[in-house]
C-alpha cells in the first residue's frame, strides 16, 4: 500500500480542499487556512466516500415512478365507479316497502337495541303473524310520523292471528309504536273462538317507558284492542298512551247467535275493550274511543296512573261502559294515585250502560271486595242514550268531585239482570253508601242497593230514534279540524261547588226542579245543510249543535241563579212580569252581550253557508268545462286515429297491395279524405278509454324522458367535475414526484 505523504506547505493543502465559495471568486481576499493534521484529512475522506456510497433517500424509487400511469388509471376508475353509484345509494328509500312480520322481526333481531323500523307512508302490509320487539328502545312507525291517512297500514291476514304487535318481553324497555293504522280485520276473518288465543291486537307492558302514539287501532279479534300488561313481577311502569284513535272494537251481543252468556259464545267472545291497562304511573290522555262494545278504558288498579282528556262516544254500536275501575287484580285493589279527570263520555247515537263504573258491584254481584284510593274529577256525561252516569260501591278512600251531567238517562231491565236486589232506574249519580268508607262524594248522588247495573238495554223506538248527524271522526278530518272538534268540558266554579256542597236538601231539590223544567237541547234543523260536501255538512251541523248546547247550559245556569232569589223578589217579579229586575245588573249586561254574540254567530254561519254554496256552484261549472274539453280532445283523437287507419290501409307494405293505374281518382279521393278537416268518424274497434289511456301514457313518457334527461344531466356534471378534480390532483402529484427525483439526482 502506498504510504501517504503529507503536503509540505499549507497552501497546497488549502487549494486542494478549499470550499466552492472560496474558489469561485478570485477577487475576494480570504484568510489563510490553518494546517490540518493527517487524522483530520482521513476523516474527511471517509465521510466523502460514505456519502457517495449511500443512495439518496429523498429521491423517488424508479419502479414507483414507472407505475404512476397505472395507479392513476386505477384511482380514476374507482372514483368514476363510486360517483356513478352515488345517486343509486342516495336514492334508496328510507322506509321498508315490502315486508311481512318475519322480515320485520329479523330487522329487530339483527339491529338490536335502539333499532327503528320505518314503514312507507300509505303502504298496506298484510301480516300472517305477529311483529315482536326484542330489545330496548326499539320502535315501529311510519316514516315521517304522519297523523292522517298517510300512515302505514298493518292488517291481519292469518286465520289464527289475533296480535299484530307484541312487546312485553323483559328486555323491551321504552319500545314504541307510532303513527300506524293497525287493523285486526275482524269483519273478514271473524272472532277467535278459543278464548286462550283471543289476545289483544297490540300487547305491551312488563317494562318501563313504553308508548303508543298517533295510532288508529280497530277491529281486534280478541278481547281488547290495546293491552298494557303488568308483567310477571308487576314491574310495568310509565306507559304512555297518547293521541290515539281506537274503534270500532268488537260486536254487540246477540242472544240468538251468542247464546245466553256472551263469554261462552260458540263464535267467540263478541264484546271487546278499547284499552286494558295494568301499569303503574302511566298516562292515558287525549285519545278518542268510539264504538267500543265492552268498555272503552278498563283500569286494572294501576296505581299512580292519570287518565286525562279522553273522548268516548257511542256512534253505531252500544257500549257496556265508558271507564271502569272494577277489578281487584293484579295490585290487590290498590287504586291509590289513580286520577280520572276531564274525560267526556257521550252516548250520542247508541246506549252506554254505565258512564264511569267504580267498584266490583257495578260489574258483578261481588259485594265484599273493597277497592282503595282513586280520584274521579270533572268528567262530563252527555248524550240521549246514557244509562247510569256514575255508579259506585265497595270503596274506601275515594274522591268523586266536580263531575257534570248533561245526558238523558234511559234504559230497561233485561233478562240478564238479577231478581234481587232490584236495581233502580238509570240516573246520573248512584252509589251504595253502606259499602263506602272514608270517601268524598259530590252532591247529587242517590243511595240505593244495586248489583250488576250494566244488565240494562237501550231504548230505541220511533219516538227516540238513534241520531245520525254525528260529528266526523279524527281520521276523517285534517289535524286542525280535528283539534277544533274537541270541546273542553265546562269550567266549574270552585266557589259555587263549595256552596253546593254546603247547601241544604231543600235548595238541592229546588235546583233539580228548575233543571227539570228547563227545555231540552234544541236539535239542528231537519233539513240540515246541503253544501255538496258531506264533511262540510258535518262540520256545520256539529258547530250548530255545540252552540245550541252552550246556550242551553247557560239557560240552566241562569235558572239556578234565579232560584236563589228571595221569595219576595220572585213574587214581585211575577206580578210585574219583568224577569231581569231581580237579577244582578252585571248578569243582565252579560246576557245582552251574549245575545249580540249569538246573533253575530248566526250571521257568520249564514255567510259561511252562502260561501260554501257559491263554491259548490263554481266547482260544478268547472267540472262541466273540463268535461267539454275532454269531449273535444276525444273527438280530435278519433279523427287522428281514423286518418292513421286509412293511411296504413292504403299504403300497407305487408299486404302487398299496389293500386292499379286506373284508380287514380279513387286514390285522390282517399287522400282528400285523409287531408280533410275534422269529420265525425265512428269505428267499432276504437275504444274511448283506450285512446285516452294511450294519450296519457304518451304524455307521461315524454315528460319522464325530459325530466330524466334533466335529472341525469346534473349527476353527469357532478361525475365529470369529480373526475376532473381527481385527474388534476394526480397530474400535480406526478409532477411533484418527478421534481423530487430530479432534485435528488442533482444533490
C-alpha positions in Angstrom: 0.0 0.0 0.0 1.3 3.4 -0.9 2.2 5.5 2.1 0.5 8.9 2.4 2.9 11.8 2.3 1.6 15.0 3.8 2.0 18.2 1.8 4.9 20.3 2.6 3.1 23.6 2.6 -0.3 24.7 3.9 -1.1 26.5 0.7 -1.2 23.3 -1.4 -3.4 21.6 1.1 -5.8 24.5 1.3 -6.0 24.8 -2.5 -6.9 21.1 -2.8 -9.7 21.2 -0.2 -10.9 24.7 -0.5 -14.7 25.3 -0.4 -16.6 26.3 -3.5 -17.3 29.8 -2.2 -13.6 30.5 -1.7 -12.6 29.1 -5.1 -15.3 30.7 -7.1 -14.2 34.3 -6.6 -10.5 35.2 -7.1 -11.1 38.8 -6.2 -12.2 38.0 -2.6 -9.4 38.1 -0.1 -9.7 35.2 2.3 -7.9 34.4 5.5 -5.2 31.6 5.2 -6.5 28.2 6.1 -4.8 26.6 9.1 -2.8 23.5 8.5 -4.7 20.2 9.1 -3.3 17.0 10.6 -3.2 13.6 9.0 -6.2 12.3 11.1 -8.4 15.2 10.0 -7.7 14.6 6.3 -8.5 10.9 6.6 -11.7 11.6 8.5 -13.0 13.9 5.7 -12.1 11.3 3.1 -14.1 8.6 4.9 -17.1 10.9 5.2 -17.0 11.8 1.4 -16.7 8.1 0.4 -19.7 7.2 2.7 -21.8 9.9 1.2 -21.1 8.6 -2.3 -21.9 5.0 -1.5 -25.3 5.9 0.4 -28.3 6.3 -2.0 -30.4 9.4 -1.9 -33.4 8.6 0.2 -35.2 11.7 -0.8 -35.4 10.6 -4.4 -38.4 8.5 -5.6 -37.7 4.8 -6.4 -37.7 4.1 -10.1 -40.3 1.2 -10.0 -42.8 3.5 -8.3 -42.2 6.2 -10.8 -42.9 3.8 -13.6 -46.2 2.7 -12.1 -47.7 6.2 -11.8 -49.8 5.9 -15.0 -51.3 2.5 -13.9 -52.0 3.8 -10.4 -53.7 7.0 -11.8 -55.9 4.9 -14.1 -56.9 2.7 -11.2 -57.8 5.6 -9.0 -59.7 7.3 -11.8 -61.7 4.1 -12.5 -62.6 3.7 -8.8 -63.7 7.3 -8.5 -65.9 7.0 -11.6 -67.5 3.9 -10.2 -68.2 5.4 -6.8 -69.6 8.6 -8.4 -71.9 6.6 -10.6 -73.2 4.5 -7.7 -73.7 7.6 -5.5 -77.1 8.6 -6.9 -78.3 5.0 -6.6 -77.3 4.8 -2.9 -78.7 8.2 -2.1 -82.0 7.4 -3.8 -82.6 4.3 -1.7 -85.9 4.7 0.2 -85.6 5.3 3.9 -88.6 3.0 4.6 -89.3 -0.7 4.2 -91.5 -1.0 1.2 -92.2 -4.8 1.1 -92.2 -6.8 4.4 -94.0 -9.4 6.3 -93.9 -10.0 10.0 -90.9 -12.3 9.8 -88.7 -9.9 7.9 -89.5 -7.1 10.3 -88.7 -9.4 13.2 -85.4 -10.2 11.6 -84.6 -6.4 11.4 -85.2 -6.1 15.1 -83.1 -9.1 15.9 -80.2 -8.0 13.7 -80.4 -4.4 14.8 -80.6 -4.9 18.5 -81.3 -2.1 21.0 -82.4 1.2 19.5 -83.5 -0.2 16.2 -86.2 1.8 14.4 -88.1 0.2 11.6 -89.9 2.8 9.4 -92.7 1.7 7.1 -93.6 3.6 4.0 -96.5 6.1 4.1 -99.9 4.9 2.8 -98.5 1.4 2.3 -100.5 -1.7 3.2 -98.7 -4.5 4.9 -100.5 -7.9 5.1 -99.4 -9.9 8.1 -99.7 -13.6 8.7 -98.0 -13.4 12.1 -97.0 -11.2 15.0 -94.3 -8.5 15.0 -92.2 -8.9 18.1 -89.9 -6.4 19.8 -86.7 -8.0 21.0 -84.6 -5.3 22.7 -84.8 -1.9 24.4 -85.6 1.4 22.7 -86.9 -0.3 19.5 -89.6 1.5 17.5 -92.1 0.6 14.7 -93.5 3.7 12.9 -94.4 5.2 9.6 -91.7 7.3 8.1 -92.1 11.0 8.8 -94.6 10.3 11.6 -97.8 11.3 9.8 -101.1 11.5 11.7 -103.7 11.1 9.0 -104.4 8.8 6.1 -100.7 8.7 5.1 -100.0 6.3 8.0 -98.9 2.8 7.0 -101.5 0.1 7.5 -100.8 -3.2 9.3 -103.6 -5.7 8.5 -104.1 -9.2 9.9 -104.4 -11.9 7.2 -103.6 -15.0 9.2 -106.6 -17.0 10.2 -105.2 -17.8 13.7 -103.5 -14.5 14.3 -105.0 -12.1 16.8 -102.0 -10.0 17.8 -100.2 -7.7 15.4 -97.5 -6.2 17.7 -96.1 -7.6 20.9 -93.5 -6.0 23.1 -94.0 -7.4 26.7 -90.6 -9.1 27.0 -88.2 -8.4 29.9 -85.8 -6.6 27.6 -88.4 -4.4 25.9 -87.9 -1.2 27.8 -89.0 2.0 26.1 -90.3 0.4 22.9 -92.7 2.5 20.9 -95.4 2.2 18.3 -96.1 5.4 16.4 -98.2 6.7 13.5 -99.7 3.4 12.3 -103.1 2.1 11.3 -103.5 -1.3 12.9 -106.4 -3.4 11.6 -107.4 -6.7 13.2 -109.6 -7.5 10.2 -112.4 -8.9 12.4 -115.1 -8.2 9.8 -113.4 -10.6 7.3 -111.7 -13.2 9.5 -114.2 -13.2 12.3 -113.6 -13.8 16.0 -111.0 -16.0 17.7 -113.1 -18.9 19.0 -110.5 -20.2 21.6 -110.6 -17.8 24.5 -107.0 -18.6 25.4 -105.8 -17.4 22.0 -108.0 -14.3 21.9 -105.3 -11.9 23.0 -105.1 -8.2 22.4 -104.4 -6.6 19.0 -101.4 -4.7 20.4 -99.7 -6.1 23.6 -97.1 -4.2 25.5 -96.1 -4.0 29.2 -93.9 -5.7 31.6 -91.3 -2.9 31.4 -90.8 0.8 31.6 -91.5 3.8 29.4 -93.3 2.1 26.6 -95.5 4.2 24.3 -98.3 4.1 21.7 -98.8 7.5 19.9 -100.9 8.7 17.0 -102.2 5.3 16.0 -105.6 4.1 14.8 -106.4 0.7 16.3 -109.5 -1.0 15.1 -111.4 -4.3 14.7 -109.4 -6.6 17.1 -110.3 -10.3 17.0 -109.5 -10.8 20.7 -110.8 -9.3 24.0 -109.1 -5.9 23.7 -107.6 -3.6 21.1 -104.6 -2.4 23.3 -103.4 -4.4 26.3 -100.7 -3.0 28.6 -99.7 -5.9 30.8 -98.4 -5.6 34.4 -95.6 -8.1 33.9 -94.7 -11.3 35.8 -93.4 -9.3 38.8 -95.7 -6.3 38.4 -92.8 -4.3 37.0 -94.6 -2.3 34.4 -94.4 1.4 34.8 -94.6 4.7 32.9 -96.6 3.6 29.9 -97.7 6.5 27.5 -101.0 6.1 25.5 -101.3 9.5 23.7 -103.4 10.9 20.8 -104.7 7.6 19.5 -108.0 6.6 17.9 -109.4 3.3 19.0 -112.5 2.0 17.3 -114.6 0.3 16.2 -114.0 -2.6 18.7 -116.0 -5.8 19.0 -119.6 -6.6 18.2 -122.8 -6.2 20.0 -124.1 -9.2 22.0 -126.9 -11.0 20.1 -128.6 -13.8 22.2 -129.8 -15.6 19.1 -126.2 -16.0 17.9 -124.1 -16.0 21.1 -126.4 -17.8 23.5 -127.3 -16.8 27.0 -123.8 -15.9 28.0 -121.6 -13.8 25.7 -118.5 -15.2 27.5 -119.2 -18.7 26.2 -120.4 -17.9 22.7 -119.6 -20.6 20.2 -118.4 -18.0 17.7 -116.0 -16.4 20.2 -116.5 -13.5 22.6 -118.4 -10.7 20.8 -117.6 -7.9 23.1 -114.1 -6.2 23.3 -112.4 -3.4 25.3 -110.6 -0.5 23.8 -107.8 -0.2 26.3 -106.9 -2.6 29.1 -104.1 -1.2 31.3 -102.4 -2.6 34.3 -99.3 -0.5 34.6 -98.1 1.9 37.4 -97.6 5.6 36.9 -98.9 5.6 33.3 -100.5 8.3 31.2 -103.7 7.8 29.1 -104.6 11.2 27.6 -106.1 12.8 24.6 -107.4 9.6 23.0 -110.6 9.1 21.0 -112.6 5.9 21.7 -115.8 5.1 19.7 -117.9 2.1 19.3 -116.1 0.0 21.9 -118.7 -2.6 22.7 -117.4 -3.7 26.1 -115.7 -0.8 27.8 -113.5 1.9 26.3 -111.0 2.1 29.2 -110.5 -0.6 31.8 -108.1 0.3 34.6 -106.7 -2.7 36.4 -105.7 -0.9 39.6 -102.5 0.7 38.0 -101.5 2.9 41.0 -100.4 6.4 40.0 -102.0 6.4 36.6 -103.5 9.5 35.0 -106.5 9.2 32.6 -107.0 12.7 31.2 -109.0 14.4 28.5 -110.2 11.3 26.6 -113.3 11.4 24.4 -115.6 8.4 24.4 -118.5 8.1 22.0 -121.1 5.5 21.1 -121.9 6.1 17.4 -123.1 3.0 15.7 -122.5 0.3 18.4 -123.7 0.3 22.1 -121.2 0.0 24.9 -121.3 -1.7 28.3 -119.3 1.1 29.9 -117.1 4.2 29.3 -114.5 3.9 32.0 -114.3 1.0 34.5 -112.4 0.8 37.9 -113.9 -2.5 39.0 -111.1 -5.1 39.2 -109.1 -6.1 42.3 -106.3 -7.8 40.3 -103.4 -7.6 39.9 -102.4 -4.9 42.5 -104.8 -6.2 45.2 -107.4 -3.5 44.8 -104.9 -0.6 45.1 -106.1 2.4 43.1 -104.0 4.9 45.1 -102.9 7.8 42.9 -105.2 6.9 40.1 -106.8 10.1 38.7 -109.6 10.0 36.1 -110.0 13.6 35.1 -111.8 15.8 32.4 -112.9 12.9 30.2 -116.1 13.3 28.0 -118.4 10.3 27.7 -121.0 10.8 25.0 -123.9 8.4 24.3 -124.6 10.3 21.1 -126.3 7.7 19.0 -126.2 4.4 20.9 -126.5 3.5 24.6 -123.7 3.5 27.1 -125.0 1.5 30.0 -122.6 3.0 32.6 -120.5 6.1 32.1 -118.0 5.5 34.9 -118.2 2.4 37.0 -116.3 2.3 40.3 -116.3 -0.9 42.4 -116.8 -4.6 41.7 -120.5 -4.5 42.4 -121.1 -2.4 39.3 -119.9 -5.3 37.1 -121.0 -8.3 39.1 -122.7 -9.5 42.3 -119.5 -9.2 44.4 -120.4 -7.1 47.4 -117.3 -8.0 49.6 -114.4 -6.7 47.6 -113.2 -3.3 48.6 -111.2 -1.0 46.3 -108.9 1.6 47.9 -107.8 5.1 46.7 -108.6 6.8 43.4 -109.9 10.2 42.3 -112.7 11.0 39.8 -112.7 14.7 38.9 -114.5 17.0 36.4 -115.7 14.3 34.0 -118.6 15.0 31.7 -121.6 12.9 30.7 -123.5 13.7 27.5 -125.9 12.1 25.0 -129.5 11.0 24.7 -128.9 7.3 25.4 -126.9 7.3 28.7 -127.7 4.6 31.3 -126.2 5.2 34.7 -123.9 8.1 34.8 -121.5 7.3 37.7 -122.2 4.2 39.8 -120.1 3.5 42.8 -120.0 0.8 45.6 -117.5 -1.1 47.7 -114.9 1.7 48.0 -112.6 3.2 50.6 -110.7 6.4 50.4 -112.1 7.5 47.0 -112.8 11.1 46.0 -115.6 11.9 43.4 -116.0 15.6 42.8 -116.9 18.2 40.2 -118.4 15.8 37.6 -121.2 17.2 35.4 -124.1 15.7 33.7 -125.9 16.9 30.6 -127.2 13.4 29.4 -130.6 11.9 29.1 -130.7 8.7 31.1 -132.8 5.8 29.9 -132.7 2.0 29.7 -134.8 -1.0 30.5 -134.1 -4.1 32.5 -133.0 -7.2 30.5 -133.1 -10.9 31.1 -129.5 -10.8 32.4 -130.4 -8.7 35.5 -130.7 -10.4 38.9 -134.0 -10.8 40.6 -132.6 -9.4 43.8 -131.8 -6.7 44.6 -133.9 -4.7 42.2 -131.8 -2.1 40.6 -133.2 1.5 40.4 -133.9 3.2 37.1 -131.0 4.8 35.3 -129.9 8.1 36.9 -126.9 10.5 36.8 -125.2 9.6 40.1 -125.8 6.4 42.0 -123.9 4.8 45.0 -124.4 2.3 47.8 -123.5 4.3 50.8 -123.4 1.3 53.1 -120.4 -0.2 51.3 -118.4 3.0 51.0 -115.9 4.1 53.7 -113.9 7.3 54.3 -114.7 8.7 50.8 -115.8 12.1 49.5 -118.6 12.4 47.0 -120.2 15.4 45.4 -123.8 16.4 45.9 -126.4 14.7 43.8 -125.6 11.0 44.5 -128.6 8.9 45.4 -128.2 6.0 47.8 -129.6 2.6 46.6 -128.7 -1.0 46.8 -127.7 -2.5 43.4 -125.7 -5.2 41.7 -124.6 -5.6 38.1 -126.2 -2.4 36.7 -124.8 -3.0 33.2 -127.5 -5.5 32.5 -129.8 -2.9 31.0 -130.6 -2.4 27.4 -131.1 0.9 25.5 -134.5 2.1 24.3 -134.8 2.7 20.6 -138.2 3.3 19.1 -139.9 5.7 16.8 -140.2 8.4 19.5 -136.5 8.0 20.4 -134.6 7.1 17.2 -130.8 7.0 17.1 -129.1 10.1 15.8 -127.2 10.0 12.6 -126.0 13.6 12.3 -122.8 12.9 14.2 -119.5 14.9 14.0 -116.8 13.5 11.9 -114.0 11.4 13.4 -110.4 12.5 13.7 -109.3 10.3 10.8 -111.9 12.0 8.5 -110.5 15.4 9.1 -107.2 17.2 9.0 -105.3 17.8 12.2 -106.5 21.4 12.6 -110.2 20.5 12.0 -109.9 17.6 14.5 -108.5 19.9 17.1 -111.4 22.2 16.6 -113.8 19.3 17.2 -112.5 18.7 20.7 -114.8 20.6 23.1 -113.5 21.1 26.6 -115.8 20.5 29.5 -117.5 23.5 31.1 -115.5 25.2 33.8 -116.8 24.6 37.3 -116.5 27.4 39.7 -114.9 26.3 42.9 -116.9 28.8 45.0 -120.2 27.5 43.5 -119.1 24.0 44.1 -118.4 24.7 47.8 -121.8 26.4 48.1 -123.5 23.4 46.6 -121.7 21.1 49.0 -122.9 23.1 52.0 -126.4 23.7 50.6 -129.4 22.2 52.3 -131.5 19.4 50.8 -134.3 21.9 50.1 -132.1 24.0 47.9 -130.9 20.9 46.0 -134.5 19.9 45.4 -135.3 23.4 44.1 -132.4 23.3 41.7 -133.4 19.9 40.4 -136.9 21.1 39.8 -135.6 24.1 37.9 -133.4 21.8 35.8 -136.3 19.5 35.1 -138.3 22.5 33.8 -135.5 23.6 31.5 -136.1 22.9 27.9 -134.3 20.1 26.1 -131.4 20.7 23.8 -132.6 22.1 20.5 -131.8 19.8 17.7 -130.4 21.1 14.3 -132.9 21.6 11.6 -134.2 18.5 10.0 -133.4 19.8 6.5 -129.7 20.1 7.5 -127.1 21.6 5.4 -126.5 20.9 1.7 -123.2 22.4 0.7 -122.4 19.5 -1.6 -119.6 18.2 0.8 -120.5 15.7 3.5 -117.5 16.7 5.6 -118.6 20.4 5.4 -122.2 19.5 6.3 -121.0 17.5 9.3 -118.8 20.4 10.5 -121.6 22.9 10.2 -124.0 20.6 11.9 -121.6 19.9 14.7 -120.9 23.6 15.2 -124.6 24.4 15.4 -125.2 21.6 17.9 -122.4 22.8 20.1 -123.7 26.3 20.1 -127.2 25.2 21.0 -125.8 23.1 23.8 -123.9 26.0 25.2 -127.0 28.3 25.1 -129.0 25.6 26.8 -126.3 25.2 29.5 -126.3 28.9 30.1 -130.1 28.9 30.3 -129.9 26.4 33.1 -127.3 28.3 35.0 -129.4 31.4 34.8 -132.4 29.5 36.1 -130.3 28.2 39.0 -129.2 31.8 39.9 -132.8 32.9 39.6 -133.9 30.2 42.0 -131.7 31.7 44.7 -133.5 35.0 44.7 -135.7 35.6 47.7 -139.3 34.6 47.5 -140.4 38.2 47.9 -138.4 39.2 44.9 -139.9 36.3 43.0 -143.4 37.5 43.9 -142.6 41.0 42.8 -141.1 39.6 39.6 -144.2 37.5 38.9 -146.5 40.5 39.4 -144.5 42.9 37.4 -143.8 40.3 34.7 -140.2 41.5 34.4 -137.6 38.8 34.9 -134.4 40.9 34.8 -135.3 43.3 37.6 -134.4 40.8 40.4 -131.2 39.7 38.8 -127.8 41.3 39.2 -127.3 44.2 36.7 -123.9 42.7 35.8 -125.6 39.4 34.8 -128.1 41.3 32.7 -125.3 43.1 30.9 -123.5 39.8 30.2 -126.7 38.3 28.9 -127.2 41.2 26.5 -123.6 40.9 25.3 -124.1 37.1 24.8 -127.2 37.7 22.8 -125.4 40.0 20.5 -122.6 37.5 20.1 -125.1 34.8 19.3 -126.7 37.0 16.6 -123.2 37.7 15.2 -122.5 33.9 15.1 -125.8 33.2 13.3 -124.9 35.9 10.7 -121.4 34.4 10.3 -122.8 30.9 9.9 -125.3 32.2 7.3 -122.5 33.9 5.3 -120.4 30.7 5.6 -123.2 28.7 4.2 -123.7 31.0 1.3 -120.0 31.0 0.5 -120.0 27.2 0.6 -122.9 27.1 -1.8 -121.2 29.5 -4.2 -118.0 27.4 -4.0 -120.1 24.3 -4.9 -121.6 26.1 -7.9 -118.1 27.2 -9.1 -116.8 23.6 -8.8 -119.7 22.2 -10.8 -119.2 24.8 -13.5 -115.5 23.9 -13.6 -116.4 20.2 -13.9 -118.7 20.9 -16.8 -116.0 22.9 -18.6 -113.4 20.2 -18.1 -115.9 17.6 -19.4 -116.4 19.7 -22.5 -112.7 19.9 -23.1 -112.4 16.2 -22.6 -115.0 15.6 -25.2 -113.2 17.9 -27.6 -109.9 16.2 -27.1 -111.6 12.8 -27.6 -113.0 13.9 -31.0 -109.6 15.1 -32.1 -108.1 11.7 -31.1 -110.8 9.9 -33.0 -110.0 11.9 -36.2 -106.3 11.3 -35.9 -106.8 7.6 -35.2 -109.1 7.2 -38.2 -106.8 9.0 -40.6 -103.9 6.9 -39.5 -106.0 3.8 -40.1 -106.9 5.0 -43.6 -103.3 5.8 -44.4 -102.0 2.5 -43.1 -104.6 0.5 -45.0 -103.9 2.4 -48.3 -100.1 2.0 -48.1 -99.7 -1.2 -46.3 -96.4 -2.8 -47.4 -97.1 -6.1 -45.8 -100.4 -6.7 -47.7 -98.6 -6.2 -51.0 -101.4 -4.1 -52.3 -100.5 -1.8 -55.2 -103.2 0.5 -56.6 -103.7 0.0 -60.4 -103.0 2.9 -62.8 -106.7 3.4 -63.5 -107.6 4.0 -59.9 -106.1 7.5 -59.7 -109.5 9.1 -58.9 -110.2 6.7 -56.1 -106.7 7.3 -54.7 -107.2 11.0 -54.9 -110.5 10.7 -53.1 -108.9 8.7 -50.2 -106.1 11.3 -50.0 -108.6 14.1 -49.8 -110.5 12.2 -47.1 -107.3 11.9 -45.1 -106.4 15.6 -45.5 -110.0 16.7 -44.9 -110.8 18.8 -41.7 -112.5 17.3 -38.7 -115.2 14.8 -39.7 -117.3 12.7 -37.4 -115.9 9.2 -38.0 -117.1 6.2 -36.0 -115.2 2.9 -35.9 -116.4 -0.1 -33.9 -112.8 -1.1 -33.0 -112.0 2.3 -31.4 -112.4 2.3 -27.6 -112.7 5.7 -26.0 -111.0 4.7 -22.8 -108.1 3.0 -24.6 -107.5 6.1 -26.7 -107.3 8.3 -23.6 -105.0 5.8 -21.9 -102.7 5.8 -24.9 -102.7 9.6 -24.9 -101.9 9.8 -21.2 -99.1 7.2 -21.4 -97.5 9.1 -24.4 -97.6 12.4 -22.5 -96.2 10.8 -19.3 -93.5 9.0 -21.2 -92.4 12.3 -22.9 -92.4 14.1 -19.5 -90.4 11.3 -17.9 -87.8 11.3 -20.7 -87.5 15.1 -20.3 -87.3 15.0 -16.6 -85.0 12.0 -16.7 -82.6 13.7 -19.0 -82.5 16.9 -16.9 -82.0 14.9 -13.7 -79.3 12.7 -15.2 -77.5 15.8 -16.7 -77.0 17.1 -13.1 -75.5 13.8 -12.0 -73.2 13.5 -15.0 -72.0 17.1 -14.4 -71.1 16.0 -10.9 -69.3 12.9 -12.2 -67.2 15.0 -14.8 -66.3 17.6 -12.1 -65.2 14.9 -9.7 -63.1 13.1 -12.4 -61.5 16.4 -13.4 -60.6 17.2 -9.8 -59.1 13.7 -9.3 -57.2 13.9 -12.6 -55.7 17.3 -11.8 -54.7 16.0 -8.4 -52.9 13.0 -9.9 -51.2 15.2 -12.5 -49.9 17.6 -9.8 -48.7 14.6 -7.7 -46.8 13.2 -10.7 -45.1 16.5 -11.3 -44.2 16.8 -7.7 -42.6 13.3 -7.6 -40.8 14.0 -10.8 -39.3 17.2 -9.4 -38.2 15.4 -6.2 -36.5 12.8 -8.3 -34.6 15.3 -10.4 -33.7 17.3 -7.3 -32.4 14.1 -5.6 -30.2 13.3 -8.6 -28.7 16.9 -8.6 -27.9 16.6 -4.9 
